[in-house]
Amino acid sequence: MPAPQHQIERPAGDAPAEDWRAIGAALNRYVRARTSRTDVAEDVVQETLSRLVCQSRTQKLVSVYALGFRIAANLLVDHHRRDSRYVPEGGEEPASQAPLPDRVLVGRQELAILKGALAAMPPLRRDVLVRRRLQGQSCAAIARDLGLSLKAVEKHITRGLADLHKAMPGDTGSHGVGR
């Protein structure tokens, strides 16, 4: 049985010109079937072709395709080993629960605006709003403690929240007061 044409021994000066595009395409299909990362696939194919060209210049290759597939497989293993060293065992590190610095700054600015708006309110309205929203007291308890009607307490809360909304920058008056 005759040997396949690509394995037949040739004299040293009679080496055929390799079709590097066809070899590259075959390597590309081979590597992409084994990894989902296109950046790794491109790197492996390029490195494989580079090594094949260097080897073909220094020695006679029996099968360029077989050697190319073996080099590509070894490079994929090397990439996997190198990448696995940098991945923590538990996966990715959890994101910090701390707020970003810009959000902290915005929060401090908003707090200063709200403090100023509270200070500018009439004392009774401020007292009712603080008791209800910050201390969590019921409207009935506030009315009883301050000697007001339930309806008066509700109006102080509504007007106080409206004052706070007006004080905030970018307020267009479309905010719901009862939030």
Sequence and secondary structure as in RCSB ss.txt:
>XXXX:A:sequence
MPAPQHQIERPAGDAPAEDWRAIGAALNRYVRARTSRTDVAEDVVQETLSRLVCQSRTQKLVSVYALGFRIAANL
LVDHHRRDSRYVPEGGEEPASQAPLPDRVLVGRQELAILKGALAAMPPLRRDVLVRRRLQGQSCAAIARDLGLSL
KAVEKHITRGLADLHKAMPGDTGSHGVGR
>XXXX:A:secstr
    GGGS   GGG     HHHHHHHHHHHHHTT S HHHHHHHHHHHHHHHHHHHHHS  S HHHHHHHHHHHH
HHHHHHHHHHHS TTSS     S  HHHHHHHHHHHHHHHHHHHHS HHHHHHHIIIIIS   HHHHHHHHT  H
HHHHHHHHHHHHHHHHHSTT  S S TT 
